[in-house]
Amino acid sequence: MKISLSFWDILIIASYYLLLTFIGFFVSQKSSKKVNESEADYLFAGRKLTLPFFVASLVATWYGNILGIGEFVYRYGLVAWFCFGIVYYFSAFVYALLLSKRIRTSPSQTIAEQIASKFGKTSGVVASIVMLIITFPSVYVLMVGVFVNMFTDLNLFISIIIGTLISFLYIAYGGFKSNIFTNTFQFILMYLGFAIFLYFSLSSVNFDFIKFQELPQSHLKFFGDVSWQFLVTWIFISLQTFVDPSFYQRCTSVKSFNIAQKGIFLSIFFWLIFDSMTIVIGLIAKLTIANIDPLYTYPILLEKVVPTIFKSIVLVSMLATIISTLESYTFLSALIIGKDIFEYFKIGTNLNLKTRIRIGLLFTAISSILIAYLIPSAIDIIYKTSSIAVPSLFYPLLFSFTNRKIIIPKQANIIITSSAIITLLFTFMKEIIKDDYLLLQALFFFEPMVFGFLWSTILTVLFYIVNKRKELAISKPRV
């Protein structure tokens, strides 16, 4: 679709990119003037992240697929609050209680390093590869390109370059501090833009909330008309919170574990506010616009109800949700390549860590742009295969923070590798069978991640029983 813009709209969008560039480079330049700037400054903002910046960055990073949220609300209604909201709030709440303190006090700087510290190098290597798959930002590169294409009508490749190149450059230059400051700027834009969008959307129905009763009944039910398997699947999907490297990096970077814990609680509050706005806007789109491609729910409603100048502010807020996630995952991908993978395979050992990170970022940027432009169908595969992270890493990461021998290194390796393989196997099976094998279709009411997670759970329980019996046998006195 094409979004019409006035001169003033174009000026506001251009100003957004200029301000983003200024913030990204200015912060980096200011930081680089410090004498003996440490790697911790570049990678973790000196581990001095304060509460406002922690919250703003974490909230902004969590909303990458904004078009997908609009599509979901248009298709299914209020159940989006359960699938995209409540289950994630609960996972984040448990994460704050169980892991925030342990992460901040741990010497390990990445998830792979934490797993390796407990279960050995092999587990760390496999974990780093899994982490790289889920952080590789080609999905968000393509989203930004498609978004820019909607209001410029430029070639997709040019749209991708315009939309993403500046972000790659200032993240490489300034590191995590640039990421934090630009995320904070985009956090403000997200809420400002969607507040404006909500106002004009409600204005289009004369602020008459009784009109919502005209929606299909399925859209007004909290659990919708979806199957219980569908709901259970989203519970499992929300567990990605526990293995998300952006959570880990930010908890590692705060001044104290109290900030991390309070920050996650505050983030849940802000997610609730933002989700409220996105869901109401999506319901208004369903109420007022029929027979549209649900993926473009927000842009189509935007074109219909928001006047010029305000339209560009809303567009910028949508872009901000994607670019903030793109920036964070680009840096995380570079961190995994430059720190975890290069160190494990002894690549570039003569280079300092900052240089290795920048090499990783260069590889991430070029690869993501090329994949997004040349083989966009591969984006869908990358997005689907990212579901391997929860089954393969959930238990090893949790148990890496305890001194108890619930599983041993060899068993952790088996859990990580076999769970990833099982999940990938079911992912490809689901794609292959499609509508051809009716007997197997019922099996795929669940996402492949569920099967992988059940497998890892069974293995973990079995290994724990075996280890417990061995301990009892050793401790039992001989007659």
N, C-alpha and C positions, 0 to 999 in steps of 0.2 A: 504494500500500500504506500501511498504518498501523502505526506503531511504538508499542508500549505503553510508557509511562513511569511510574515511581513519583514521589512527591513529591520525593524526594532527587535523582532524575534531572533533574527540571525545575529544581530549585534549582541544580544544577551547570551546566546549560546557561545559565540566567539569569546565573550568576556569570561565565561565560565572556564574555558580552556586556558585562557591567559592567566587567570587567577590561580588555577590549579598548578600551572607551570611555575608561577612566581612562588607559591607556597612550597612546592616540592624542591625547587632549587635554592630558594632563600634559606630555608631551614638547614639544608645540607651545607651551604656555604658558611653559615654561621657556626655550624658544628665543626666543620673542617678546620676552622681557625684555632681550635683548641690544640695545645701542645700535647704530643704523645697520645693522640686519640686512640683509644683501645678498640680491639675487635668487638668488645661488648657494647661500645657506643654505636658501632655500625650495625651490629646484628640484633641487639636487644635494647637499644636506646639507653645504654649504660645501666640497665636494670633499675631505672629510676622512674618508671612510668607511674604517673599519678592517676587518681580515681577518674577525673573527668575524661582524660584522654584514653584510659583503658575502656571505659564504657562506650564512648563515641566510636572508637575503632572497632570494638567487638560487635557492636550493633550494626555498623555500616557494612562490615565484612560478611554478615550473615544473610544479606538480601541480594544475592547475585542474580537469581532467575526471576526478575520482577514480572516479565511477560508470562511466565509459567504460572505465577500466582493468579494473575487476572484470568488466564485460561481455566484454571481449576475452579475458581469461584463461579465463573459463567457456566461451567458444565455441571457442577455439583452443589453449589450454594454454601449454606452455613457450615456444612461438614468440614470446610476448609479450615475453620477455627480449630477443629480437633486435629486434623492432619498436619497443618502447617504451624499450629500454635501450641495447644495444650501439651501434646506429647513432647514437643521440643522444650517447652518451659520446664516440664518435669525432669527431663534429662539434664538440662542445664542446672537445675536446682540441686540434683543429686551430685552432679560434677563438682559444683561449688563446695558441697559438704564433704565429699570424699577425697577429691584430688587437688583442689586449689592450693592447700597448704603443702601437701607432699611435693607438688611440682615446684613451688617456689623455693623450698628448702633442699631440693635435689640438685646435685652438681651437674646432672645431665641437661644439655641444652636443647635436645630434640627428642622426639618420640623414639626414633630408631636408637639413639644413644642410650636412652633410658632402658629400653628392652635389652640392648646389648650388655648393659652393666649388670643385669640380673641373669640373663640366659646365654650370653656369649656372642662372639662376633658374627657367627652364621645367622643367628636370629636377627641381629641388628642389620645385616646386609639385606635380608629378605624384607624386613620391615621398612627399610629405606626405599626399596623398589616399590612396595605397595603404596607408601606415602607419596612417592613421585607420581604414580598413576592418578591418585585422587587430587593432587594439587596442580597438575599440569593444566594451564589456563586456556587452552585452545577453545573450549566451550565459550568462555566469556569474551575471548577475542572475536569470535564469530558473532556473538550477540551484539557487541559494540559496533561491529561492521554493519550488521543488518540495521541497527538503530540509526546510525549515521546515514546509511543509504536511504532510509525512509524520508528524511527531510532534505537530502541533497540530490538524490537521484544519480549519484556518482557510481562508477564501477565499484564492485564489491571490494576488490583489492585496495583501491584508493581509499575507500571508506574505512577499511580496517586500519590502514596506515595512519590516516588522519585521526582516527578514534583512539589508537593505542600507543603510537610511537613515543609521544611525549611522556606518558606514564612509565614506559620502560626506561627512558633516559634518566628521569629524576629519581627513580627507585635505585637504579644502578649507581647514581652519583651520591645520593644521600642515605641510602640504606633504610633501616627500619624507622628512623626518625621522620624521614620524608613520608613514608607510608602512614605513620601515625597522624602527622599533621594534615595531610591531604584527606585521610579518612575522616578526621574531625570536621574539616570544612564540608565534606560531602554528607556527613551526618546531619549537619544543620540544613543543607539544601534538601535532603530527603524529606525531612519533616515539614519544612516550609512549603515545598512544592506539593506534597500530598495533602497538606491542610488546605491549600488553594484549590486543588483538584476536588477535594471533598466538598468544599463550599459550593463550587459551581455545579457539581453533580447533584447535590441536594437542592440547589436553586432550580435546577431543571425539572424537578418534580414538586416545586413550590414548598419544599421542606415538609411535605405531607407524608408522614411516616405510615399513615393508614394505607397508602398506595402499595406498600410492600406486601400487603395481603394478596395483591394480584399476581404475585410471583407463583410459580409452580409450587405445590405443597412440599415436594421433595427438597426444594431449595430453602425452606423455612424450618425443616427438621434439623436438630443439632447433629444427628448422625446420618442425615440424608436418607436416601434409599439404596445406599451402597451395601455390599455384603460385609459380614463380620470378618471375612478373610482380608478384605480391602483395608479395614480399620486396623487389624492386627499387623498387616504389612507396614503401615505407617508408624506403628509403635516401634517396630524393628528399625525402620529407616531413621527414626529420631536418635537411635543409639550411636549414629555417626558422630554426635556431639563428643562422645568420649574419646574418639580417635582423630578428632579434627585438629590438625597442627596449628591452626590459627588460635584456638583456645590455649593450646599448650604454650605457644610462643609468647602470648600476652601474659599468661600466668607466670612464666619465667621472667618476664621483663618488669614486673611491678616492684615498687619499693618494698612492699611487705605482703605476706600472704593474706592479711586482713583486707588489703585493697582488692586483691583478686576475688576474694569471696564476696565482699560487699558489691564489687563491680559487676559480678555475674547476676546477683540479685537485682541490682538496678537495671541491668540490661534486659532482664525478663520483663520488668515494668515497661521499658521503652518498646520492646518487641510487641507487647500487648497493645500499646497505643497505635503503633504503626499497623499491626495486623487489623485492628478495628477499622482504620481508615481504608486499607486496601480491600477489605471484605465488603464494607458498605458501598464503596465505589463500584466493585464488581457486581453487586446485586442490583445497583441502579442501572448498570449497563444491560444486565439481563432483563430488567423491567422495561427498558425504553428502546432497546435495539434488538431486532430479530434477525435470524439467519446471517450471522457473521462468522468469520473464522475466529474461534475462541482465543487463539493465540494473540490476536491483535485487539483484544477486548479494551485494554486501557488506551492505546493510540486512537482507536475508532471513537470511543466516548470522548476523549480529549478533543479531537477534531470537531465533534458535534457541539459540546457544551462550554468549552473554555475559550474566552475571547483572546485576541492577539495581545502580545506582551506577556500576559499571564500564561498563555500556552507554552511559551518558550521556557518559563520558569518551571512548569510541570515537566516538560521534556528534559530539562537539565536534571531535575530530581530523579527521573527514571534512569538517565544515564549515570548519575552519581551512584545509584544502587549497584549497577553493573561494574563500573570502573573501580569502585572501592574494593569490590571482591576481586576483580582482575589484578589490581595492584598487590593485594595481600597474598594471593596465591602465586603470583609471579615471583615475589620475593621468597616465599616459602619453598617453591620449586627450586629456585637458585640455591637456597640454603641447603636443601637436601642433596643437590648435586655437588656443590662445592665443599660441603662439610662432611656429610655422611658417606656418600658414594666415593668421592675422591680420596677420602682418608682410608676407607676400607680397602680400596683397590690400589692404594698408594700412587695415585695420579697427581702430578704437579706438586710433589712434596717439597720442591725447592721454592714454591710460591707461597706468599702469605695468604691467610684465610680470606681476607677481603678481596684479593685478586681472584682467588678460586671461585668465590661467590659471584663475582662479576662475569667470569667465564660461564658459569652456570646460568646466569641471567641472560647472557648473549645467546646461548644455546636454546634456552626456554623461549625467548622472544622470537627468534628466527623460526624455530620449529612450530611454534603455535600459530604464527602468521601463515606459514606455508600450508599447514594442515587445514586451517580454517578456510583458506582460499582454494587450494587445489583439490582437497578431498573432504568437503564438508560432511559427507556421509560418515566419515570416520569419527566425526565429533560425537555422533550418537553412540558409537561403539565405546569410545573413551568414557562417555557419561555413564553408560551401563556397566562397564567393567570397574568403575570406581566403587561399586557396591561390594567389592572384595575386602575392603578395609575393615568393616565392622566384624565380620565373622573371623577373619584371620588375626586381628590385633586386639580385640576387645579384652579377652581373658589374659593374654600375655602382658598387656600394658597394666591392667589392674593389679595383677599378681607381682609385677615388678616392683611395686611399692611396699610389699610386705616381706618380712624376714622369714615367714613360714614357707616350708617346702611343699607348696600345693602341687606345683609341677616342677620338673627339673629341666635343664637346658635342652636335652635331646627331645623331650616331650613337647617343649615349647616350639621347637623347629617343626615337629610333625603337625602340631595344631595350626601354625601359621601357613605352612605350605599346602597341606591337604585341604584346609578350609578355603583357601584362595582358589585351588584347583576345582573343588566341588562347586563353588559359587560360579566360577567361569563356565564350567561344564553346563550347569543349569541355565546360565545366561544364553549360551549359544544354542542349547536345545530349544529354548523358548523361541528364539529367532527362527530356527530351522523348521520346527513343526507347524508354527502359525495355525492355520485352519485345517491342516491336512490330517491330523491324528486326533479324532474326537475323544478317544479314550484318555489321552494325555492332557487334554485341555483343562480338565478339572484340577489337575495338579498345579497348573500355573495361575490359579487364582492368587497364589502367593508369589511374591517376587523371589528371584533366585537367592537374594541375600538371606531370606528366611531359612532356606535349606542349608546354606553354608553356616548360619549361626546355630541351627539345631545340631549340625555335625560337630562344630567346635565345642558346643555345650556337652554333648555326649562324650567326646574324647576327654574333655577336662574332668568330668565326673569320674570316668573310668581310671584315668591317670591318678587322680586324687585317692581313689580307693586302693589302687595298687601300691602307691607310695605310703599310705597310712598302714596297710598291712605289713609292709616291709619294716616300717618303724616299730610296730608292735612286736614283730618277730625278733628284731634286734634287741629291743628293751626287755623282752620276756626272759626271766632268769632260767638258765638251764638246770635241769635236775641231775 
